[in-house]
Amino acid sequence: MILAAIGAILGAILGWVRATKRGGNTADKLQYAAAHGIAFLLIGYFIALFMAKWGI
């Protein structure tokens, strides 16, 4: 589960940075951070799930 948490944090940071580069306001930055955070959370969760299944 730590991979999912790390993915969510990194995704939120990435989303915030992308919105800043595109000149977004605070609402845009929060929306990008949330969307990227959720996406990276799911990716991290599935990676952790497969690692547990394969015994890595």
BALOBA-1460 file (C-alpha; in Angstrom, 3 decimals):
// residues 56
<rec num="1" residu="m" x="0.000" y="0.000" z="0.000"/>
<rec num="2" residu="i" x="2.947" y="2.327" z="0.411"/>
<rec num="3" residu="l" x="3.371" y="2.347" z="-3.379"/>
<rec num="4" residu="a" x="-0.174" y="3.631" z="-3.760"/>
<rec num="5" residu="a" x="0.449" y="6.437" z="-1.268"/>
<rec num="6" residu="i" x="3.715" y="7.394" z="-2.947"/>
<rec num="7" residu="g" x="1.968" y="7.337" z="-6.315"/>
<rec num="8" residu="a" x="-0.798" y="9.607" z="-5.052"/>
<rec num="9" residu="i" x="1.678" y="12.124" z="-3.655"/>
<rec num="10" residu="l" x="3.856" y="12.131" z="-6.764"/>
<rec num="11" residu="g" x="0.788" y="12.369" z="-8.989"/>
<rec num="12" residu="a" x="-0.547" y="15.347" z="-7.059"/>
<rec num="13" residu="i" x="2.806" y="17.105" z="-7.318"/>
<rec num="14" residu="l" x="3.006" y="16.351" z="-11.038"/>
<rec num="15" residu="g" x="-0.533" y="17.618" z="-11.597"/>
<rec num="16" residu="w" x="0.165" y="20.846" z="-9.712"/>
<rec num="17" residu="v" x="3.331" y="21.448" z="-11.732"/>
<rec num="18" residu="r" x="1.588" y="20.761" z="-15.045"/>
<rec num="19" residu="a" x="-1.243" y="23.160" z="-14.222"/>
<rec num="20" residu="t" x="1.282" y="25.813" z="-13.187"/>
<rec num="21" residu="k" x="3.169" y="25.452" z="-16.478"/>
<rec num="22" residu="r" x="-0.094" y="25.876" z="-18.383"/>
<rec num="23" residu="g" x="-0.858" y="29.087" z="-16.486"/>
<rec num="24" residu="g" x="-3.777" y="27.739" z="-14.482"/>
<rec num="25" residu="n" x="-5.349" y="29.410" z="-11.491"/>
<rec num="26" residu="t" x="-5.666" y="27.779" z="-8.058"/>
<rec num="27" residu="a" x="-8.802" y="25.816" z="-8.985"/>
<rec num="28" residu="d" x="-7.064" y="24.431" z="-12.074"/>
<rec num="29" residu="k" x="-4.041" y="23.424" z="-10.013"/>
<rec num="30" residu="l" x="-6.218" y="21.655" z="-7.450"/>
<rec num="31" residu="q" x="-8.172" y="19.845" z="-10.156"/>
<rec num="32" residu="y" x="-5.023" y="18.701" z="-11.951"/>
<rec num="33" residu="a" x="-3.464" y="17.628" z="-8.647"/>
<rec num="34" residu="a" x="-6.557" y="15.619" z="-7.711"/>
<rec num="35" residu="a" x="-6.891" y="13.957" z="-11.107"/>
<rec num="36" residu="h" x="-3.223" y="13.037" z="-11.350"/>
<rec num="37" residu="g" x="-3.164" y="11.947" z="-7.721"/>
<rec num="38" residu="i" x="-6.074" y="9.554" z="-8.240"/>
<rec num="39" residu="a" x="-4.598" y="8.168" z="-11.458"/>
<rec num="40" residu="f" x="-1.182" y="7.550" z="-9.898"/>
<rec num="41" residu="l" x="-2.843" y="6.104" z="-6.784"/>
<rec num="42" residu="l" x="-4.585" y="3.502" z="-8.914"/>
<rec num="43" residu="i" x="-1.409" y="2.705" z="-10.835"/>
<rec num="44" residu="g" x="0.519" y="2.303" z="-7.579"/>
<rec num="45" residu="y" x="-2.230" y="0.143" z="-6.122"/>
<rec num="46" residu="f" x="-2.206" y="-2.234" z="-9.073"/>
<rec num="47" residu="i" x="1.588" y="-2.440" z="-9.044"/>
<rec num="48" residu="a" x="1.464" y="-3.319" z="-5.328"/>
<rec num="49" residu="l" x="-1.270" y="-5.861" z="-6.002"/>
<rec num="50" residu="f" x="0.726" y="-7.610" z="-8.722"/>
<rec num="51" residu="m" x="3.878" y="-7.535" z="-6.604"/>
<rec num="52" residu="a" x="2.003" y="-9.221" z="-3.747"/>
<rec num="53" residu="k" x="0.545" y="-11.816" z="-6.085"/>
<rec num="54" residu="w" x="3.927" y="-12.636" z="-7.611"/>
<rec num="55" residu="g" x="5.728" y="-12.553" z="-4.265"/>
<rec num="56" residu="i" x="8.131" y="-9.760" z="-5.124"/>
